Amino acid sequence: MKFLLVVYDNGSYIHDFPLGLGYIASILKLNGIDVEIYSQDLHHYPDEHLTEYLDKNKFDLIGVSVIGGYYQYRKLLSISGAINASKNRPFFILGGHGPAPEPEYFLKKTQADVVIIGEGEVTVMELINALSEHSSLSGVRGIAYREGEKVFINERQPLIEDIDSIPFPAYDLFPMEYYRLGRGPNVKKSDFCARMLSGRGCTFKCNFCYRMDKGLRTRKNEAIIEEIQLLKKDYGITYVSFYDELLMSSLDRIEGLCRAFIKAKINVRWSCNGRLNYARSDILRLMKEAGCVFINYGIECFDDQILKNMNKALTTEQIVKGIEATLESGISPGYNVIFGNIGENRETLKKGVEFLLKYDDGAQMRTIRPVTPYPGCPLYYYAIEKGLLDDCEDFYERKHLNSDLLAVNFTDLTDDEFHEALFEANEKLLDNYFRKQFQSYVEQAKKLYLEKDVSFRGFRQA
């Protein structure tokens, strides 16, 4: 049985490694399935190329995975059209957080055969076994499937409790020489980078998060270190981005992982997603010693009432204390602020802008985007309940046309007033960022010409 996994092109110069497909590929490979990667991202193939490729090469199954998003939705429709146009159309499987919350809509829209809902490692093998035996798909947990125009949604697959039982992503099947060129905050020009997961899930329940799996499952420190050492040995990796939702899930977890990194002398720099609840000075110093150079924080808003409204389980006092401790430790903080949640107004937006300007360390450009109620999140169902949104089709076809534009308005501002407020806020943030960049170049010039700095390598943008 031959399986083609499609890595779609999102228009980036360098794409991130597709972790989800990497894990699926490793499971397929482990079970003796002939798996091939179609790297549209690397080659920037037009979607029509996929039709030609399928016409020339026979595959039994094809898989595409997308997250929620206006670009991903339209890209999926285009790729689906290319797959369906092939004279050798394989059995078509969708995965990812995009289709999973509303599988019936996505099956009808794409004419795919199956949507895998949630984790796919166990489900994909159950599905393949059922197809091989020509048995009914009704017994395969964790899928929705189409028979003609009818859609059936099966019971969910239990979560994989021991995620260390899943083999490492099948890095050898992917163009790692390409993916390791990815950049990020505090990445040196000489670094080779990789994405990794230290766990799956999150213990918090923000109202705009469309994650469907409950709870948090973390990997053993030894397994994480083993994977880092493999990436160093096989691909020369010097910088690791932990892409799981929340590496900083508890003080004990952070401390144990960092001490294990120090003891193992992993000698890589790394970044992660964190919670300001746990941004304590002693913990941050330990993270710095263990190689951490950047922590991406979900701040979302700098107003205590709005933080409560979005179920953030965070206060402005914790935000300030945690950010100041992060900066003092020598680690760069990433600031994620959104606007437009329930109860927001121009004043809450102003507070967010003032916070970002006060604590900006210049490590990355930050702008403020509108909150988007993706299908699957509590805010999505609230929008439907309040008559602000009809359904999934209304969201993707009429409302969510760009991530930087309003999809659903939860404020008392008109849509035009909302966008005007966002423009004014982001104008200030962009001005601040580029003024700091300009000052940096001026300082380099001063050092070059007035201090005869022979280490200078030219006025180049990264």
Contacts in CASP RR format, 6 or more apart in sequence:
PFRMAT RR
TARGET T0000
AUTHOR 0000-0000-0000
METHOD contacts of the structure
MODEL  1
MKFLLVVYDNGSYIHDFPLGLGYIASILKLNGIDVEIYSQDLHHYPDEHL
TEYLDKNKFDLIGVSVIGGYYQYRKLLSISGAINASKNRPFFILGGHGPA
PEPEYFLKKTQADVVIIGEGEVTVMELINALSEHSSLSGVRGIAYREGEK
VFINERQPLIEDIDSIPFPAYDLFPMEYYRLGRGPNVKKSDFCARMLSGR
GCTFKCNFCYRMDKGLRTRKNEAIIEEIQLLKKDYGITYVSFYDELLMSS
LDRIEGLCRAFIKAKINVRWSCNGRLNYARSDILRLMKEAGCVFINYGIE
CFDDQILKNMNKALTTEQIVKGIEATLESGISPGYNVIFGNIGENRETLK
KGVEFLLKYDDGAQMRTIRPVTPYPGCPLYYYAIEKGLLDDCEDFYERKH
LNSDLLAVNFTDLTDDEFHEALFEANEKLLDNYFRKQFQSYVEQAKKLYL
EKDVSFRGFRQA
1 33 0 8 1.000
1 34 0 8 1.000
1 60 0 8 1.000
1 61 0 8 1.000
1 128 0 8 1.000
1 132 0 8 1.000
2 33 0 8 1.000
2 34 0 8 1.000
2 35 0 8 1.000
2 36 0 8 1.000
2 58 0 8 1.000
2 59 0 8 1.000
2 60 0 8 1.000
2 61 0 8 1.000
3 28 0 8 1.000
3 33 0 8 1.000
3 34 0 8 1.000
3 35 0 8 1.000
3 36 0 8 1.000
3 59 0 8 1.000
3 60 0 8 1.000
3 61 0 8 1.000
3 62 0 8 1.000
3 63 0 8 1.000
3 128 0 8 1.000
4 35 0 8 1.000
4 36 0 8 1.000
4 37 0 8 1.000
4 38 0 8 1.000
4 54 0 8 1.000
4 57 0 8 1.000
4 59 0 8 1.000
4 61 0 8 1.000
4 62 0 8 1.000
4 63 0 8 1.000
4 90 0 8 1.000
5 21 0 8 1.000
5 22 0 8 1.000
5 24 0 8 1.000
5 25 0 8 1.000
5 35 0 8 1.000
5 36 0 8 1.000
5 37 0 8 1.000
5 38 0 8 1.000
5 62 0 8 1.000
5 63 0 8 1.000
6 38 0 8 1.000
6 40 0 8 1.000
6 50 0 8 1.000
6 62 0 8 1.000
6 63 0 8 1.000
6 64 0 8 1.000
6 79 0 8 1.000
7 15 0 8 1.000
7 18 0 8 1.000
7 21 0 8 1.000
7 37 0 8 1.000
7 38 0 8 1.000
7 39 0 8 1.000
7 40 0 8 1.000
7 41 0 8 1.000
7 42 0 8 1.000
7 174 0 8 1.000
8 40 0 8 1.000
8 41 0 8 1.000
8 64 0 8 1.000
8 66 0 8 1.000
8 72 0 8 1.000
8 75 0 8 1.000
8 76 0 8 1.000
8 79 0 8 1.000
9 15 0 8 1.000
9 40 0 8 1.000
9 41 0 8 1.000
9 44 0 8 1.000
9 45 0 8 1.000
9 75 0 8 1.000
10 41 0 8 1.000
10 71 0 8 1.000
10 72 0 8 1.000
10 75 0 8 1.000
11 41 0 8 1.000
11 44 0 8 1.000
12 41 0 8 1.000
14 178 0 8 1.000
14 179 0 8 1.000
14 181 0 8 1.000
14 182 0 8 1.000
14 183 0 8 1.000
15 41 0 8 1.000
15 42 0 8 1.000
15 178 0 8 1.000
15 179 0 8 1.000
16 179 0 8 1.000
16 182 0 8 1.000
16 195 0 8 1.000
16 243 0 8 1.000
17 169 0 8 1.000
17 174 0 8 1.000
17 176 0 8 1.000
17 179 0 8 1.000
17 194 0 8 1.000
17 195 0 8 1.000
18 41 0 8 1.000
18 65 0 8 1.000
18 174 0 8 1.000
19 169 0 8 1.000
19 195 0 8 1.000
19 196 0 8 1.000
19 197 0 8 1.000
19 243 0 8 1.000
20 65 0 8 1.000
20 96 0 8 1.000
20 169 0 8 1.000
21 37 0 8 1.000
21 65 0 8 1.000
22 169 0 8 1.000
22 170 0 8 1.000
22 171 0 8 1.000
22 173 0 8 1.000
22 174 0 8 1.000
23 121 0 8 1.000
23 166 0 8 1.000
23 167 0 8 1.000
23 169 0 8 1.000
24 65 0 8 1.000
24 120 0 8 1.000
24 121 0 8 1.000
24 124 0 8 1.000
25 35 0 8 1.000
25 37 0 8 1.000
25 169 0 8 1.000
25 170 0 8 1.000
25 173 0 8 1.000
25 174 0 8 1.000
26 166 0 8 1.000
26 167 0 8 1.000
26 168 0 8 1.000
26 169 0 8 1.000
26 170 0 8 1.000
27 120 0 8 1.000
27 121 0 8 1.000
27 124 0 8 1.000
27 125 0 8 1.000
27 166 0 8 1.000
27 167 0 8 1.000
28 35 0 8 1.000
28 124 0 8 1.000
29 35 0 8 1.000
29 170 0 8 1.000
29 173 0 8 1.000
30 167 0 8 1.000
31 125 0 8 1.000
31 128 0 8 1.000
33 128 0 8 1.000
35 170 0 8 1.000
35 173 0 8 1.000
36 59 0 8 1.000
36 173 0 8 1.000
37 173 0 8 1.000
37 174 0 8 1.000
38 50 0 8 1.000
38 53 0 8 1.000
39 174 0 8 1.000
39 175 0 8 1.000
40 47 0 8 1.000
40 49 0 8 1.000
40 50 0 8 1.000
42 175 0 8 1.000
42 178 0 8 1.000
47 78 0 8 1.000
47 79 0 8 1.000
47 81 0 8 1.000
47 82 0 8 1.000
48 82 0 8 1.000
50 79 0 8 1.000
50 82 0 8 1.000
50 83 0 8 1.000
50 86 0 8 1.000
51 82 0 8 1.000
51 83 0 8 1.000
51 85 0 8 1.000
51 86 0 8 1.000
54 62 0 8 1.000
54 83 0 8 1.000
54 86 0 8 1.000
54 88 0 8 1.000
54 89 0 8 1.000
54 90 0 8 1.000
55 86 0 8 1.000
55 87 0 8 1.000
55 88 0 8 1.000
57 88 0 8 1.000
58 88 0 8 1.000
59 88 0 8 1.000
59 90 0 8 1.000
60 90 0 8 1.000
60 91 0 8 1.000
61 90 0 8 1.000
61 91 0 8 1.000
61 92 0 8 1.000
61 93 0 8 1.000
61 128 0 8 1.000
61 131 0 8 1.000
62 83 0 8 1.000
62 90 0 8 1.000
62 91 0 8 1.000
62 92 0 8 1.000
62 93 0 8 1.000
63 92 0 8 1.000
63 93 0 8 1.000
63 94 0 8 1.000
63 95 0 8 1.000
64 76 0 8 1.000
64 79 0 8 1.000
64 80 0 8 1.000
64 83 0 8 1.000
64 92 0 8 1.000
64 93 0 8 1.000
64 94 0 8 1.000
64 95 0 8 1.000
64 112 0 8 1.000
65 94 0 8 1.000
65 95 0 8 1.000
65 96 0 8 1.000
66 72 0 8 1.000
66 73 0 8 1.000
66 75 0 8 1.000
66 76 0 8 1.000
66 94 0 8 1.000
66 95 0 8 1.000
66 96 0 8 1.000
66 98 0 8 1.000
66 99 0 8 1.000
67 96 0 8 1.000
67 97 0 8 1.000
67 98 0 8 1.000
68 97 0 8 1.000
68 98 0 8 1.000
68 210 0 8 1.000
68 374 0 8 1.000
68 375 0 8 1.000
69 98 0 8 1.000
69 372 0 8 1.000
69 374 0 8 1.000
69 400 0 8 1.000
69 403 0 8 1.000
70 396 0 8 1.000
70 400 0 8 1.000
70 401 0 8 1.000
70 402 0 8 1.000
70 403 0 8 1.000
71 403 0 8 1.000
72 98 0 8 1.000
73 98 0 8 1.000
73 396 0 8 1.000
73 400 0 8 1.000
76 94 0 8 1.000
76 99 0 8 1.000
76 106 0 8 1.000
76 110 0 8 1.000
77 109 0 8 1.000
77 110 0 8 1.000
80 92 0 8 1.000
80 109 0 8 1.000
80 110 0 8 1.000
80 111 0 8 1.000
80 112 0 8 1.000
81 110 0 8 1.000
81 111 0 8 1.000
83 89 0 8 1.000
83 90 0 8 1.000
83 92 0 8 1.000
84 92 0 8 1.000
84 111 0 8 1.000
91 113 0 8 1.000
91 114 0 8 1.000
91 131 0 8 1.000
92 110 0 8 1.000
92 111 0 8 1.000
92 112 0 8 1.000
92 113 0 8 1.000
92 114 0 8 1.000
93 112 0 8 1.000
93 113 0 8 1.000
93 114 0 8 1.000
93 115 0 8 1.000
93 116 0 8 1.000
93 124 0 8 1.000
93 127 0 8 1.000
94 103 0 8 1.000
94 106 0 8 1.000
94 107 0 8 1.000
94 110 0 8 1.000
94 112 0 8 1.000
94 114 0 8 1.000
94 115 0 8 1.000
94 116 0 8 1.000
95 115 0 8 1.000
95 116 0 8 1.000
95 118 0 8 1.000
95 120 0 8 1.000
96 116 0 8 1.000
96 118 0 8 1.000
97 210 0 8 1.000
97 211 0 8 1.000
97 212 0 8 1.000
97 374 0 8 1.000
98 106 0 8 1.000
98 210 0 8 1.000
98 374 0 8 1.000
98 375 0 8 1.000
99 106 0 8 1.000
99 107 0 8 1.000
99 110 0 8 1.000
99 115 0 8 1.000
100 115 0 8 1.000
100 116 0 8 1.000
100 117 0 8 1.000
100 118 0 8 1.000
100 212 0 8 1.000
101 210 0 8 1.000
101 212 0 8 1.000
101 374 0 8 1.000
101 375 0 8 1.000
101 376 0 8 1.000
101 380 0 8 1.000
101 392 0 8 1.000
102 375 0 8 1.000
102 376 0 8 1.000
102 392 0 8 1.000
103 115 0 8 1.000
103 117 0 8 1.000
103 144 0 8 1.000
103 151 0 8 1.000
103 153 0 8 1.000
104 144 0 8 1.000
104 151 0 8 1.000
104 153 0 8 1.000
105 391 0 8 1.000
105 392 0 8 1.000
105 393 0 8 1.000
106 112 0 8 1.000
106 115 0 8 1.000
107 113 0 8 1.000
107 114 0 8 1.000
107 115 0 8 1.000
107 144 0 8 1.000
107 145 0 8 1.000
107 146 0 8 1.000
107 151 0 8 1.000
108 146 0 8 1.000
108 149 0 8 1.000
108 151 0 8 1.000
111 146 0 8 1.000
112 146 0 8 1.000
113 145 0 8 1.000
113 146 0 8 1.000
114 127 0 8 1.000
114 137 0 8 1.000
114 143 0 8 1.000
114 144 0 8 1.000
114 145 0 8 1.000
114 146 0 8 1.000
115 143 0 8 1.000
115 144 0 8 1.000
115 145 0 8 1.000
116 123 0 8 1.000
116 124 0 8 1.000
116 127 0 8 1.000
116 142 0 8 1.000
116 143 0 8 1.000
117 123 0 8 1.000
117 142 0 8 1.000
117 143 0 8 1.000
117 144 0 8 1.000
117 153 0 8 1.000
117 156 0 8 1.000
117 157 0 8 1.000
117 212 0 8 1.000
118 142 0 8 1.000
118 156 0 8 1.000
118 157 0 8 1.000
118 212 0 8 1.000
118 213 0 8 1.000
119 157 0 8 1.000
119 159 0 8 1.000
119 160 0 8 1.000
119 200 0 8 1.000
119 213 0 8 1.000
120 157 0 8 1.000
121 160 0 8 1.000
121 166 0 8 1.000
122 157 0 8 1.000
122 160 0 8 1.000
123 140 0 8 1.000
123 141 0 8 1.000
123 142 0 8 1.000
123 143 0 8 1.000
123 157 0 8 1.000
126 140 0 8 1.000
126 141 0 8 1.000
126 157 0 8 1.000
127 137 0 8 1.000
127 140 0 8 1.000
127 143 0 8 1.000
130 136 0 8 1.000
130 137 0 8 1.000
130 139 0 8 1.000
130 140 0 8 1.000
131 137 0 8 1.000
137 143 0 8 1.000
137 145 0 8 1.000
137 152 0 8 1.000
137 154 0 8 1.000
138 152 0 8 1.000
138 154 0 8 1.000
139 154 0 8 1.000
140 154 0 8 1.000
141 154 0 8 1.000
141 155 0 8 1.000
141 156 0 8 1.000
141 157 0 8 1.000
141 158 0 8 1.000
142 154 0 8 1.000
142 155 0 8 1.000
142 156 0 8 1.000
142 157 0 8 1.000
143 154 0 8 1.000
144 151 0 8 1.000
144 152 0 8 1.000
144 153 0 8 1.000
144 154 0 8 1.000
145 151 0 8 1.000
145 152 0 8 1.000
145 154 0 8 1.000
146 152 0 8 1.000
159 213 0 8 1.000
159 214 0 8 1.000
159 217 0 8 1.000
160 166 0 8 1.000
160 217 0 8 1.000
161 217 0 8 1.000
163 199 0 8 1.000
163 200 0 8 1.000
163 217 0 8 1.000
163 218 0 8 1.000
163 219 0 8 1.000
164 219 0 8 1.000
164 220 0 8 1.000
164 223 0 8 1.000
168 227 0 8 1.000
168 230 0 8 1.000
171 230 0 8 1.000
171 231 0 8 1.000
171 234 0 8 1.000
171 235 0 8 1.000
172 234 0 8 1.000
176 194 0 8 1.000
176 234 0 8 1.000
176 235 0 8 1.000
177 235 0 8 1.000
179 193 0 8 1.000
179 194 0 8 1.000
179 195 0 8 1.000
180 192 0 8 1.000
180 193 0 8 1.000
180 194 0 8 1.000
180 235 0 8 1.000
180 236 0 8 1.000
180 237 0 8 1.000
181 192 0 8 1.000
181 193 0 8 1.000
182 193 0 8 1.000
183 193 0 8 1.000
183 462 0 8 1.000
184 193 0 8 1.000
184 241 0 8 1.000
184 271 0 8 1.000
184 294 0 8 1.000
184 364 0 8 1.000
185 271 0 8 1.000
185 293 0 8 1.000
185 294 0 8 1.000
185 332 0 8 1.000
185 334 0 8 1.000
185 363 0 8 1.000
185 364 0 8 1.000
186 269 0 8 1.000
186 271 0 8 1.000
186 293 0 8 1.000
186 294 0 8 1.000
186 332 0 8 1.000
186 363 0 8 1.000
187 193 0 8 1.000
187 239 0 8 1.000
188 238 0 8 1.000
188 239 0 8 1.000
189 462 0 8 1.000
190 238 0 8 1.000
191 238 0 8 1.000
191 239 0 8 1.000
191 269 0 8 1.000
192 235 0 8 1.000
192 236 0 8 1.000
192 237 0 8 1.000
192 238 0 8 1.000
192 239 0 8 1.000
193 237 0 8 1.000
193 238 0 8 1.000
193 239 0 8 1.000
193 240 0 8 1.000
193 241 0 8 1.000
194 231 0 8 1.000
194 235 0 8 1.000
194 237 0 8 1.000
194 239 0 8 1.000
194 240 0 8 1.000
194 241 0 8 1.000
195 240 0 8 1.000
195 241 0 8 1.000
195 242 0 8 1.000
195 243 0 8 1.000
196 224 0 8 1.000
196 227 0 8 1.000
196 228 0 8 1.000
196 231 0 8 1.000
196 240 0 8 1.000
196 241 0 8 1.000
196 242 0 8 1.000
196 243 0 8 1.000
197 219 0 8 1.000
197 242 0 8 1.000
197 243 0 8 1.000
197 244 0 8 1.000
198 218 0 8 1.000
198 219 0 8 1.000
198 224 0 8 1.000
198 242 0 8 1.000
198 244 0 8 1.000
198 247 0 8 1.000
198 257 0 8 1.000
198 272 0 8 1.000
199 216 0 8 1.000
199 217 0 8 1.000
199 218 0 8 1.000
199 219 0 8 1.000
199 244 0 8 1.000
199 247 0 8 1.000
200 213 0 8 1.000
200 216 0 8 1.000
200 217 0 8 1.000
200 244 0 8 1.000
200 245 0 8 1.000
201 211 0 8 1.000
201 213 0 8 1.000
201 215 0 8 1.000
201 216 0 8 1.000
201 217 0 8 1.000
201 244 0 8 1.000
201 245 0 8 1.000
201 246 0 8 1.000
202 209 0 8 1.000
202 211 0 8 1.000
202 215 0 8 1.000
202 216 0 8 1.000
202 245 0 8 1.000
202 246 0 8 1.000
202 249 0 8 1.000
203 215 0 8 1.000
203 216 0 8 1.000
203 246 0 8 1.000
203 249 0 8 1.000
204 246 0 8 1.000
204 275 0 8 1.000
204 311 0 8 1.000
204 312 0 8 1.000
204 313 0 8 1.000
205 311 0 8 1.000
205 378 0 8 1.000
206 300 0 8 1.000
206 310 0 8 1.000
206 311 0 8 1.000
206 312 0 8 1.000
207 309 0 8 1.000
207 310 0 8 1.000
207 311 0 8 1.000
207 341 0 8 1.000
207 342 0 8 1.000
207 377 0 8 1.000
207 378 0 8 1.000
207 379 0 8 1.000
207 382 0 8 1.000
208 300 0 8 1.000
208 310 0 8 1.000
208 338 0 8 1.000
208 341 0 8 1.000
208 371 0 8 1.000
208 372 0 8 1.000
208 373 0 8 1.000
208 374 0 8 1.000
208 377 0 8 1.000
208 378 0 8 1.000
208 379 0 8 1.000
209 377 0 8 1.000
210 374 0 8 1.000
210 375 0 8 1.000
210 376 0 8 1.000
210 377 0 8 1.000
210 380 0 8 1.000
211 245 0 8 1.000
212 376 0 8 1.000
216 246 0 8 1.000
216 249 0 8 1.000
218 249 0 8 1.000
218 253 0 8 1.000
221 256 0 8 1.000
221 257 0 8 1.000
221 260 0 8 1.000
222 260 0 8 1.000
224 257 0 8 1.000
224 260 0 8 1.000
225 260 0 8 1.000
225 261 0 8 1.000
225 264 0 8 1.000
225 266 0 8 1.000
228 237 0 8 1.000
228 240 0 8 1.000
228 266 0 8 1.000
228 268 0 8 1.000
229 264 0 8 1.000
229 266 0 8 1.000
231 237 0 8 1.000
231 240 0 8 1.000
232 238 0 8 1.000
232 266 0 8 1.000
232 267 0 8 1.000
232 268 0 8 1.000
237 268 0 8 1.000
238 268 0 8 1.000
238 269 0 8 1.000
239 268 0 8 1.000
239 269 0 8 1.000
239 270 0 8 1.000
239 271 0 8 1.000
240 268 0 8 1.000
240 269 0 8 1.000
240 270 0 8 1.000
240 271 0 8 1.000
241 270 0 8 1.000
241 271 0 8 1.000
241 272 0 8 1.000
242 270 0 8 1.000
242 271 0 8 1.000
242 272 0 8 1.000
242 273 0 8 1.000
243 273 0 8 1.000
244 272 0 8 1.000
244 273 0 8 1.000
245 273 0 8 1.000
246 273 0 8 1.000
246 274 0 8 1.000
246 275 0 8 1.000
247 254 0 8 1.000
247 257 0 8 1.000
247 272 0 8 1.000
247 273 0 8 1.000
247 274 0 8 1.000
248 254 0 8 1.000
248 272 0 8 1.000
248 273 0 8 1.000
248 274 0 8 1.000
248 275 0 8 1.000
248 278 0 8 1.000
248 279 0 8 1.000
248 295 0 8 1.000
249 275 0 8 1.000
249 278 0 8 1.000
250 278 0 8 1.000
251 278 0 8 1.000
251 280 0 8 1.000
251 283 0 8 1.000
254 278 0 8 1.000
254 283 0 8 1.000
254 286 0 8 1.000
254 287 0 8 1.000
255 283 0 8 1.000
255 286 0 8 1.000
257 290 0 8 1.000
258 286 0 8 1.000
258 287 0 8 1.000
258 289 0 8 1.000
258 290 0 8 1.000
258 292 0 8 1.000
259 286 0 8 1.000
259 290 0 8 1.000
261 290 0 8 1.000
261 291 0 8 1.000
262 289 0 8 1.000
262 290 0 8 1.000
268 291 0 8 1.000
269 291 0 8 1.000
269 292 0 8 1.000
269 293 0 8 1.000
270 290 0 8 1.000
270 291 0 8 1.000
270 292 0 8 1.000
270 293 0 8 1.000
271 292 0 8 1.000
271 293 0 8 1.000
271 294 0 8 1.000
271 295 0 8 1.000
271 296 0 8 1.000
272 292 0 8 1.000
272 294 0 8 1.000
272 295 0 8 1.000
272 296 0 8 1.000
273 295 0 8 1.000
273 296 0 8 1.000
273 297 0 8 1.000
273 298 0 8 1.000
274 295 0 8 1.000
274 296 0 8 1.000
274 297 0 8 1.000
274 298 0 8 1.000
275 297 0 8 1.000
275 298 0 8 1.000
275 314 0 8 1.000
276 297 0 8 1.000
276 298 0 8 1.000
276 299 0 8 1.000
276 314 0 8 1.000
276 318 0 8 1.000
276 319 0 8 1.000
276 321 0 8 1.000
276 322 0 8 1.000
276 323 0 8 1.000
277 313 0 8 1.000
277 314 0 8 1.000
277 318 0 8 1.000
279 295 0 8 1.000
279 297 0 8 1.000
279 318 0 8 1.000
279 321 0 8 1.000
279 322 0 8 1.000
279 323 0 8 1.000
279 325 0 8 1.000
279 326 0 8 1.000
280 322 0 8 1.000
280 325 0 8 1.000
281 325 0 8 1.000
281 328 0 8 1.000
281 329 0 8 1.000
284 325 0 8 1.000
284 326 0 8 1.000
284 328 0 8 1.000
284 329 0 8 1.000
284 331 0 8 1.000
285 329 0 8 1.000
287 295 0 8 1.000
287 329 0 8 1.000
287 331 0 8 1.000
288 329 0 8 1.000
288 330 0 8 1.000
288 331 0 8 1.000
292 331 0 8 1.000
293 331 0 8 1.000
293 332 0 8 1.000
294 331 0 8 1.000
294 332 0 8 1.000
294 333 0 8 1.000
294 334 0 8 1.000
294 363 0 8 1.000
295 326 0 8 1.000
295 331 0 8 1.000
295 332 0 8 1.000
295 333 0 8 1.000
295 334 0 8 1.000
296 333 0 8 1.000
296 334 0 8 1.000
296 336 0 8 1.000
297 323 0 8 1.000
297 326 0 8 1.000
297 333 0 8 1.000
297 334 0 8 1.000
297 335 0 8 1.000
297 336 0 8 1.000
298 335 0 8 1.000
298 336 0 8 1.000
299 314 0 8 1.000
299 319 0 8 1.000
299 335 0 8 1.000
299 336 0 8 1.000
299 337 0 8 1.000
299 355 0 8 1.000
300 307 0 8 1.000
300 310 0 8 1.000
300 312 0 8 1.000
300 336 0 8 1.000
300 337 0 8 1.000
300 338 0 8 1.000
300 341 0 8 1.000
301 307 0 8 1.000
301 310 0 8 1.000
301 312 0 8 1.000
301 337 0 8 1.000
301 338 0 8 1.000
301 339 0 8 1.000
301 341 0 8 1.000
301 344 0 8 1.000
301 348 0 8 1.000
301 351 0 8 1.000
301 352 0 8 1.000
302 316 0 8 1.000
302 319 0 8 1.000
302 337 0 8 1.000
302 348 0 8 1.000
302 351 0 8 1.000
302 352 0 8 1.000
302 354 0 8 1.000
302 355 0 8 1.000
303 316 0 8 1.000
303 344 0 8 1.000
303 347 0 8 1.000
303 348 0 8 1.000
303 351 0 8 1.000
303 352 0 8 1.000
304 315 0 8 1.000
304 316 0 8 1.000
305 343 0 8 1.000
306 341 0 8 1.000
306 342 0 8 1.000
306 343 0 8 1.000
306 344 0 8 1.000
306 348 0 8 1.000
307 314 0 8 1.000
307 315 0 8 1.000
307 316 0 8 1.000
309 341 0 8 1.000
309 342 0 8 1.000
309 343 0 8 1.000
310 341 0 8 1.000
310 342 0 8 1.000
311 378 0 8 1.000
319 355 0 8 1.000
323 333 0 8 1.000
323 335 0 8 1.000
323 359 0 8 1.000
324 359 0 8 1.000
326 332 0 8 1.000
326 333 0 8 1.000
327 333 0 8 1.000
327 359 0 8 1.000
327 361 0 8 1.000
332 361 0 8 1.000
332 362 0 8 1.000
332 363 0 8 1.000
332 364 0 8 1.000
333 359 0 8 1.000
333 361 0 8 1.000
333 363 0 8 1.000
334 363 0 8 1.000
334 364 0 8 1.000
334 366 0 8 1.000
335 355 0 8 1.000
335 356 0 8 1.000
335 359 0 8 1.000
335 360 0 8 1.000
335 366 0 8 1.000
336 366 0 8 1.000
337 352 0 8 1.000
337 355 0 8 1.000
337 356 0 8 1.000
337 366 0 8 1.000
337 368 0 8 1.000
338 368 0 8 1.000
338 369 0 8 1.000
338 370 0 8 1.000
338 371 0 8 1.000
339 348 0 8 1.000
339 349 0 8 1.000
339 368 0 8 1.000
339 369 0 8 1.000
339 370 0 8 1.000
339 371 0 8 1.000
339 421 0 8 1.000
339 422 0 8 1.000
339 425 0 8 1.000
340 349 0 8 1.000
340 370 0 8 1.000
340 371 0 8 1.000
340 409 0 8 1.000
340 410 0 8 1.000
340 411 0 8 1.000
340 418 0 8 1.000
341 371 0 8 1.000
341 379 0 8 1.000
341 410 0 8 1.000
342 379 0 8 1.000
342 382 0 8 1.000
342 410 0 8 1.000
343 410 0 8 1.000
343 411 0 8 1.000
343 412 0 8 1.000
344 410 0 8 1.000
344 411 0 8 1.000
345 411 0 8 1.000
345 412 0 8 1.000
345 413 0 8 1.000
346 413 0 8 1.000
346 421 0 8 1.000
349 368 0 8 1.000
349 421 0 8 1.000
349 422 0 8 1.000
349 425 0 8 1.000
350 425 0 8 1.000
352 368 0 8 1.000
352 425 0 8 1.000
353 368 0 8 1.000
353 425 0 8 1.000
353 428 0 8 1.000
353 429 0 8 1.000
356 366 0 8 1.000
356 368 0 8 1.000
356 429 0 8 1.000
357 428 0 8 1.000
357 429 0 8 1.000
357 432 0 8 1.000
360 366 0 8 1.000
360 432 0 8 1.000
360 433 0 8 1.000
360 436 0 8 1.000
362 433 0 8 1.000
362 436 0 8 1.000
365 430 0 8 1.000
365 433 0 8 1.000
366 429 0 8 1.000
366 433 0 8 1.000
367 404 0 8 1.000
367 426 0 8 1.000
367 429 0 8 1.000
367 430 0 8 1.000
368 422 0 8 1.000
368 425 0 8 1.000
368 426 0 8 1.000
368 429 0 8 1.000
369 403 0 8 1.000
369 404 0 8 1.000
370 404 0 8 1.000
370 405 0 8 1.000
370 406 0 8 1.000
370 407 0 8 1.000
370 418 0 8 1.000
370 422 0 8 1.000
371 379 0 8 1.000
371 410 0 8 1.000
372 400 0 8 1.000
372 403 0 8 1.000
372 407 0 8 1.000
372 408 0 8 1.000
373 379 0 8 1.000
373 380 0 8 1.000
373 382 0 8 1.000
373 383 0 8 1.000
373 389 0 8 1.000
373 395 0 8 1.000
373 407 0 8 1.000
373 408 0 8 1.000
374 380 0 8 1.000
374 395 0 8 1.000
374 400 0 8 1.000
375 392 0 8 1.000
375 395 0 8 1.000
379 410 0 8 1.000
380 389 0 8 1.000
380 395 0 8 1.000
383 389 0 8 1.000
383 408 0 8 1.000
383 410 0 8 1.000
384 390 0 8 1.000
384 391 0 8 1.000
388 408 0 8 1.000
388 409 0 8 1.000
388 410 0 8 1.000
389 395 0 8 1.000
389 399 0 8 1.000
389 408 0 8 1.000
395 407 0 8 1.000
395 408 0 8 1.000
399 407 0 8 1.000
399 408 0 8 1.000
400 407 0 8 1.000
401 407 0 8 1.000
405 419 0 8 1.000
406 415 0 8 1.000
406 418 0 8 1.000
406 419 0 8 1.000
409 415 0 8 1.000
409 418 0 8 1.000
411 418 0 8 1.000
413 421 0 8 1.000
441 459 0 8 1.000
444 453 0 8 1.000
444 456 0 8 1.000
444 459 0 8 1.000
445 459 0 8 1.000
447 453 0 8 1.000
447 456 0 8 1.000
448 456 0 8 1.000
END
